Amino acid sequence: MMMKIGDKLLKELSKRYEPESTIDRKFGKYDLTFRTDKEGNPVVLFIGHRNENGRITGDRFTRVIARDTAGQVIKDHWDAKGRA
């Protein structure tokens, strides 16, 4: 069954991080790996449990950020992409 992104995790993912990087961290009982875009926004998320090779076994999500011509965010949501 596909996991949903809760409010606490969404708050963590709404922060800015180092641009164009891969970040590994713990979140509660889960392991996270996410990649950021050139502005430091997380855009790809792997959540689950890290195996002995360092890879996440769990779910994958991608973020959709749409902006208008003035650069204002008009759409910002996460899409579930299946098992990782």
Phi, psi and omega in degrees: 000139183285135178282151174254152177274118181277174183298319180296318179291320177301321178297317178296321182280350178274353178283163175263143181232185179300128182298146176047055181224169175246127186240130177249135177200169175263146174220101185062234179269003183254154171261141178238144165225127175222153179250144182250157177272188183293345177263356180091009177276131173299132182233340175228131183232132170244126181227136181162226180236134182281132178270183184295341177272357180089003180268150180273131170253113184170233185240155180239137178228149172235149183258137175251118176238113178250137181237152175275183184295337178273357179091004179281140179288124178250342177212132179210104179210165180253133177252132174285131183246002176111193183285148178247000000 
